[in-house]
Amino acid sequence: MKTFEVYKLAPIEPVKASGCKIWDKNGTEYLDLYGGHAVISIGHAHPHYVEMISAQLNKIGFYSNAVENSLQEELAQKLGELSGYPDYSLFLCNSGAEANENAIKLASFHTGKKRVLAFREAFHGRTSGAVAATDNPKIQAPFNETANITFIPLNDIKAAEKELSTGEYAAVIVEGIQGVAGIYEPEKEFLVELRSLCDKLKVVLILDEVQSGYGRTGKFFAHQYSGIRADIITTAKGMGNGFPIGGVLISPMFKAVYGMLGTTFGGNHLACAAAIAVLDVIKNESLLENTTSVGEHLFAGLKGSKAIKELRGRGLMIGIELNDKYLTIRDRLMMDEKIFTGTAKYNILRLLPPLCLTKAEADIFIKAFERQIEIIDNE
């Protein structure tokens, strides 16, 4: 048997990591400014994280949700406190796609309706309902095609009002910042008006914070820059710092019913230990403040570069739209400068480093970026 080849792989095999650094099997050191798709939030192999998981594994690693698990209660309490949603309930699952599936299902249960309004260029996951709400036909099988999803342009409040006024919608789902699309942010006024519209028409507002949450932008959730509160918030990626876990934060207006939602592995002992460790480190090491400070440093260092068509994002969720001449920079950074970054589309570089990134490490990237521009110009 061999693996099912659905990924285009870089010729690098990481075997060790610490903080924002990775070493491959040949001992070559890399600076990680991508965090495995924004997953590594508190840094690779953080001592507290390793200790928490190791200690839990020596006690009990897993049992089903048919019995009590006080770690779930501890996680919910700490997440509510740090996120600013202490009055919400938490449903634990395994991934961002699963979190979005359950969020949509919950909204449909609550309203008795089945249509969902989503936005062009959105990405919400690859499972059935989540991929239907993802604006990418290439990853939708015929089975996933449904008339229950409508896509409109991001920040178009008139289009949103036109659709929602039909009275057919259970929910609106929107990313705190569109990540896969290339780091596009909903405008503050748009989110405020959308929140008001959902209140007026009794539509559930779901904020997908799978990539943009957990401190990635300098606030715990990206939508908090607008001052609104969502009815449901979904999270995953940075929640477990590499251990699979997802969560759905649920407004008090929803009534829980036994059997409404369920999961085999969600909220298991090891996952909860990992997630609690992440929250401890974010709080104790002031990573929200660090994210804001280092993010501003990166923006200042990159601003005005002739290679950049547009610079977008907040905190350590940065999109660098490149001018055509410099589209090879990402590969050059990886192979020549030993720096991991990500992409979106063909011309956008994504920076999603661990939130513990230092200004000194940010400067390594800025200097390497400038160096590669000079090399390209001289070719």
C-alpha positions in Angstrom: 0.0 0.0 0.0 1.1 3.6 -0.6 -0.3 7.0 0.4 -3.1 8.5 -1.7 -1.3 11.3 -3.5 -3.5 14.4 -3.0 -0.7 16.7 -1.8 2.1 18.4 -3.7 5.0 17.9 -1.4 8.0 20.1 -0.8 11.2 18.0 -0.8 11.7 18.6 2.9 11.0 16.3 5.9 10.9 18.0 9.3 11.9 15.8 12.1 12.4 18.2 15.0 11.1 21.6 16.0 11.3 24.2 18.8 9.7 27.6 19.1 9.7 29.0 15.5 12.5 26.7 14.2 12.3 23.4 12.4 15.1 21.0 11.5 14.8 18.5 8.6 16.2 14.9 8.5 19.5 16.3 7.2 19.9 18.6 10.2 19.1 21.8 8.2 17.5 24.5 10.2 14.4 26.5 9.0 12.6 29.5 10.3 8.9 28.6 10.4 6.6 31.5 9.4 3.7 29.3 8.4 3.1 27.2 11.5 1.6 24.3 9.4 -1.4 26.3 8.2 -1.6 28.5 11.3 -1.8 25.5 13.6 1.3 26.1 15.7 0.1 28.9 18.0 2.4 28.8 21.0 5.5 27.5 19.3 6.8 24.0 18.5 7.5 21.7 21.5 6.7 24.3 24.1 7.8 22.8 27.5 4.5 23.4 29.3 2.6 21.9 26.3 4.9 18.8 26.2 4.6 18.4 30.0 0.8 18.7 30.0 0.3 16.1 27.2 2.9 13.7 28.6 1.5 13.8 32.1 -2.0 13.3 30.8 -0.9 10.4 28.6 0.4 8.7 31.8 -3.0 9.0 33.4 -5.6 8.4 30.7 -5.5 9.4 27.1 -9.0 8.7 26.0 -12.5 7.7 27.0 -15.8 8.4 25.4 -18.2 11.3 26.0 -20.5 9.0 27.9 -18.7 9.7 31.1 -17.6 12.9 32.9 -14.4 14.6 31.9 -13.5 17.5 34.1 -10.8 18.6 31.7 -13.6 19.7 29.3 -15.0 21.9 32.0 -11.6 23.4 32.8 -11.0 24.1 29.1 -14.4 25.7 28.7 -13.9 27.9 31.7 -10.4 29.1 30.6 -11.5 29.6 27.0 -14.5 31.6 28.0 -12.4 33.8 30.2 -9.6 34.5 27.7 -11.9 34.8 24.6 -14.4 37.2 26.3 -17.3 34.8 25.9 -17.6 33.4 29.4 -21.4 33.0 29.2 -21.2 30.8 26.0 -21.2 27.0 26.0 -18.5 24.9 24.3 -19.0 21.8 22.1 -15.7 20.0 21.4 -14.9 18.2 18.2 -11.8 17.4 16.1 -11.2 19.9 13.3 -12.3 23.2 11.8 -14.5 21.5 9.2 -16.2 19.5 11.9 -16.8 22.6 14.0 -18.4 24.4 11.0 -20.5 21.3 10.2 -21.9 21.4 13.8 -22.4 25.2 13.8 -24.5 25.0 10.6 -26.4 22.0 11.9 -27.1 23.8 15.2 -28.3 27.0 13.4 -30.6 24.8 11.3 -32.0 23.0 14.3 -32.6 26.4 16.1 -34.4 28.1 13.2 -36.0 25.2 11.5 -34.6 26.5 8.2 -32.0 25.0 5.8 -30.4 27.8 3.7 -27.0 29.3 4.5 -25.6 32.6 3.2 -21.8 32.4 2.6 -19.3 34.6 0.8 -17.3 34.4 -2.4 -13.8 33.1 -1.9 -14.8 31.5 1.4 -13.1 28.4 2.8 -14.9 26.5 5.6 -13.5 23.0 5.3 -13.8 19.9 3.2 -16.5 17.8 4.8 -20.0 17.8 3.3 -21.7 20.9 4.6 -18.5 22.9 5.1 -17.3 22.3 1.6 -20.7 23.2 0.2 -20.2 26.6 1.9 -16.7 26.8 0.5 -16.5 28.8 -2.7 -14.3 26.4 -4.7 -16.1 24.0 -7.1 -12.8 22.1 -7.7 -13.1 20.5 -4.2 -16.8 19.9 -4.3 -17.9 16.5 -5.5 -21.4 16.2 -7.1 -22.6 14.9 -3.8 -21.7 18.2 -2.1 -23.6 20.4 -4.5 -26.7 21.9 -2.9 -29.1 24.7 -3.5 -29.0 25.5 0.2 -25.9 27.7 -0.1 -25.8 31.1 -1.7 -22.6 33.1 -2.2 -22.4 36.9 -2.2 -19.4 39.3 -2.3 -17.7 40.0 1.0 -18.6 43.4 2.4 -21.8 43.7 0.3 -24.4 44.5 2.9 -27.1 45.2 0.3 -26.7 41.8 -1.2 -26.9 40.3 2.3 -30.1 42.2 3.1 -31.6 41.1 -0.2 -31.0 37.4 0.5 -31.8 37.4 4.2 -35.0 39.3 3.7 -36.5 36.3 1.9 -36.9 34.7 5.3 -35.4 31.4 4.1 -32.0 31.5 5.8 -30.9 29.7 9.0 -27.5 31.3 9.1 -24.8 33.5 7.7 -21.3 32.1 7.9 -18.3 34.4 7.5 -14.6 34.1 8.3 -13.0 36.6 10.8 -10.5 37.1 8.0 -10.6 35.1 4.8 -7.4 33.1 5.0 -7.3 30.7 2.0 -8.6 33.4 -0.2 -5.6 35.6 0.5 -6.1 37.4 3.8 -9.2 39.5 3.1 -10.9 41.1 6.1 -14.6 41.9 6.5 -15.0 45.6 7.0 -15.9 46.8 10.5 -19.0 48.6 9.3 -20.1 45.6 7.3 -19.9 43.2 10.3 -21.8 45.7 12.5 -24.6 46.0 9.9 -24.6 42.3 9.3 -25.0 41.7 13.0 -27.9 44.1 13.1 -29.5 42.5 10.1 -29.3 39.0 11.6 -30.9 40.3 14.8 -33.7 41.9 12.9 -34.4 38.9 10.7 -33.6 36.2 13.3 -30.8 34.7 11.3 -27.9 33.0 13.2 -24.5 34.7 12.7 -21.7 32.2 12.6 -18.1 33.5 12.7 -15.6 31.0 11.4 -12.4 31.8 13.4 -10.7 28.5 12.6 -7.7 30.3 11.0 -8.1 33.9 12.3 -8.8 33.0 15.9 -6.9 32.0 19.0 -4.9 35.3 19.1 -3.7 35.1 15.5 -4.7 38.8 14.9 -3.8 40.2 18.3 -7.3 39.9 19.6 -8.5 36.5 20.6 -10.9 36.5 17.7 -10.6 38.6 14.6 -14.2 39.7 14.6 -13.7 41.4 18.0 -12.0 44.3 16.2 -15.5 45.2 15.0 -17.0 45.2 18.5 -19.7 42.7 17.6 -20.6 39.3 19.2 -21.4 36.3 17.1 -24.1 33.7 17.9 -21.7 30.9 17.2 -17.9 30.9 16.8 -15.9 28.1 15.4 -12.3 27.4 16.2 -9.6 24.8 15.6 -6.1 25.1 14.1 -4.2 27.0 16.9 -6.5 25.6 19.5 -4.3 22.5 20.1 -0.9 23.7 18.8 -0.8 20.6 16.5 -3.0 18.2 18.5 -6.3 17.7 16.6 -9.1 19.6 18.3 -11.9 21.9 17.3 -14.6 23.8 19.2 -17.9 25.5 18.8 -18.7 28.4 21.1 -22.5 28.6 21.4 -24.6 31.5 22.6 -27.0 31.1 25.6 -29.9 31.5 23.2 -29.4 27.9 22.0 -30.9 25.1 24.0 -29.0 21.9 24.3 -30.9 18.6 23.7 -29.3 15.2 24.3 -28.2 13.7 21.0 -28.4 16.9 19.1 -24.6 16.9 18.5 -22.1 14.2 19.0 -18.6 13.0 18.5 -16.4 10.0 19.3 -13.0 11.6 19.7 -13.9 15.2 20.3 -12.9 16.6 23.7 -10.8 13.6 24.6 -8.4 13.8 27.6 -5.3 14.3 25.5 -6.9 17.0 23.3 -8.2 18.9 26.3 -4.7 18.8 28.0 -3.2 20.2 24.8 -5.8 22.9 24.5 -5.5 23.9 28.2 -1.8 24.2 27.8 -2.2 26.5 24.8 -4.5 28.8 26.8 -2.1 28.8 29.7 0.8 29.9 27.5 -1.2 32.5 25.6 -2.2 34.1 28.9 1.0 33.7 30.9 3.4 34.7 28.1 1.2 37.6 26.8 1.1 36.2 23.3 -1.8 38.5 22.2 0.4 41.5 23.0 3.4 39.9 21.3 1.3 39.1 18.2 0.3 42.8 17.9 3.8 44.1 18.5 5.6 41.7 16.2 2.9 42.0 13.5 3.3 45.8 13.5 7.1 45.3 13.2 6.6 43.0 10.2 4.2 45.4 8.5 6.6 48.3 9.0 9.5 46.3 7.6 7.7 45.2 4.5 5.8 48.4 3.7 6.9 50.1 0.6 8.7 47.1 -0.9 8.7 47.2 -4.7 7.9 43.5 -4.7 4.6 44.0 -2.9 1.4 45.0 -4.7 -0.7 45.0 -1.5 0.0 44.2 2.1 -3.0 42.9 4.1 -4.0 41.4 7.5 -3.6 41.9 11.2 -1.2 40.7 13.8 0.5 37.6 12.6 -2.0 36.8 9.9 -0.4 38.6 6.9 -1.0 38.4 3.2 1.7 39.7 0.8 0.3 40.1 -2.7 3.3 40.1 -5.0 4.0 41.9 -8.2 4.3 39.5 -11.1 8.1 39.8 -11.4 8.6 38.4 -7.9 6.3 35.4 -7.9 9.2 33.0 -7.3 10.0 34.5 -3.9 8.2 31.9 -1.8 10.2 29.0 -3.3 13.4 31.0 -3.0 12.7 31.7 0.6 12.2 28.0 1.3 15.1 26.6 -0.6 17.7 29.3 -0.5 16.9 31.2 2.8 15.5 28.2 4.7 12.3 30.0 5.7 8.8 28.4 5.5 5.9 30.6 4.3 2.6 29.8 2.7 0.7 30.8 -0.4 -2.8 31.7 -1.5 -3.7 31.6 -5.1 -0.6 32.0 -7.3 0.6 35.5 -6.2 0.0 35.8 -2.5 2.4 34.9 0.2 0.9 34.1 3.6 2.6 34.6 6.9 1.1 32.6 9.8 3.9 32.0 12.2 3.7 30.9 15.8 2.5 33.7 18.1 5.8 33.6 20.0 7.7 35.0 17.0 10.3 37.6 18.0 11.2 40.8 16.3 14.7 39.4 15.7 13.2 36.5 13.9 10.9 38.8 12.0 14.0 40.7 10.9 15.5 37.6 9.5 12.6 37.2 7.2 12.5 40.9 6.2 16.2 40.8 5.3 15.8 37.6 3.4 12.8 39.0 1.5 14.8 42.1 0.5 17.8 39.9 -0.5 15.7 37.8 -2.8 14.2 40.9 -4.4 17.8 42.1 -5.2 18.7 38.7 -6.6 15.7 38.7 -8.9 16.4 42.2 -10.0 20.0 41.3 -11.0 19.1 38.1 -12.9 
